[in-house]
Amino acid sequence: MKYKFTGNFLKLSIIIILLLIIHSEYCQSQSTKRVGITTLSCGEQVNVNSGKLVSLYLFEQLISSGKYQVINCGDLFKKSDFNSKNIMTKDIRQEGIQRGFQKLITGNISKKENGFELTLKVFDLLLQIDRTIVRTFSKIEDSKDASKSLLIELMNFLDGDKYLLFISTNPPDAKIDLPDAPSFTNGMELFPGDYKISVSRKGYKTEVEWLPLLKGLVVNSEMKVEFDLRKCPEYCNEVKTVHGIDFVYIPSGEFIMGSISGDHEELPEHRVIITHGFWMGKCEITQDQFQTVMDSNPSFFKGDRNLPVDRVSWDSASEFIKKLNNLGKEKFRLPTEAEWEYACRVGKETEFGFGEEGLRLRDYGWYINNSNLKTHPVGQKRPNPWGLHDMHGNLWEWCEDFYSENYYSISPFEDPKGPDGGTQKVIKGGCYFNNRDYCRSSTRGNNNPKYAYQFIGFRILMED
């Protein structure tokens, strides 16, 4: 059987073929990255041809991989286009974007005491993040071998594990800011890194969290984050300073207190409502603050006036508060155990104020893995989402309550204040020589209120 092709059929066939070619080229352009590479600059005692040879080698290798559209920029981007920290200026970033580049590679070869150093700076123009890759070599003739050794690391960054970030908020119209990334849109792509996220709305307590996106996971894996903001007065996002002590506002709310994964004294888990907002000390009371009020410093660890005061008994902390109350109209006291845990957890059910991941504790607190077995000046670690520093580690902190290991089984639903009497007082938060388990939000400690130890300090609460 024979087929007869009419004129119309031939025209239609040609159109289909052209559409397939256009579609193929479009798909290829979407699957490859447009990368600009400059001629590497050379420092003193380095032949300028060395930079050209390395740039050419990298250009050829990236082209041959078939994964990138590589543009040789030559000297288009000069050293003057970068500031003192080798970060691109806004103008050069905009020019790179206008030229269609997604990534830009620049760098230099410099003379060092024992040889030479090849430094590549790779910029993601859209996400405004960068990576520095460094190799050292003994002879200038080895510069090509050095560039070979960093090629895989360079291509890994160009390929980049990517996350698709989705954030939901309550209320849904809350403002989302990522200072280290472009303007937020749900489903935006982010490369591995540590991203600060701020969620705010008028009449609600602002929450600030750090989101760790780890390298080595599946490309385009989804990262979903939820924020449930608490209502509070309009002034609740201010920091109040009274008698030289900074306070942050903690809104009223409810949470689950205790833990099923801790010791028996943390049981049962139970629902607690904190009916009134309050002002919590942003940090532990420092030696300087204690000295100003008490005219003494009992601390074992000394050397910096911003170290937290240690070796202070519950009775001594109460005396400090009594004198502070006599200085003005504000009313200060120690937080109850429930108030302390609520503020530490940010009202959530996670083991730590920053989430479940105990491996991130080193970013938020001083404990046995990073403290060098001593206290550290307050406020050096990241705060929890409500702005409180050192809630995990550094020093255990006195609470107002008497201690009873079975108190949770009879604790009231609203504003529990601990048992009516006892011989011990509650301490919370863990300290510099404790492991992560002792630094959990729900961990309960206790001590004689008359005794002072170098691992116990305190922070104070100011009533609203």
Secondary structure, 3 states (H helix, E strand, C coil): CCCCCCHHHHHHHHHHHHHHHHHHHHHHHHHCEEEEEECCEECCCCCHHHHHHHHHHHHHHHHHHCCEEEEEEECCCCHHHECCCCCECHHHHHHHHHCCCCEEEEEEEEEECCEEEEEEEEEECCCCEEEEEEEEECCHHHHHHHHHHHHHHHHHHHHCCCEEEEEEEECCCCEEECCCCCCCCCCEEECCEEEEEEEECCCECCEEEEEEECCCCCCCEEEEEEEECCECCHHHHCEEEECCEEEEEECCEEEEECCCCCCHHHCCCEEEEECCCEEEECCCCEHHHHHHHHCCCCCCCCCCCCCECCCCCHHHHHHHHHHHHCCCCCCEECCCHHHHHHHHHCCCCCCECCECCHHHHHHHCCCCCCCCCCCCCCCCCCCCCCCCCCCCCCCEEEEEEECCCCHHHCCCCECCCCCCCCCCEEEECCCCCCCHHHHCCCCCEEECCCCCCCCEECCCEEEC
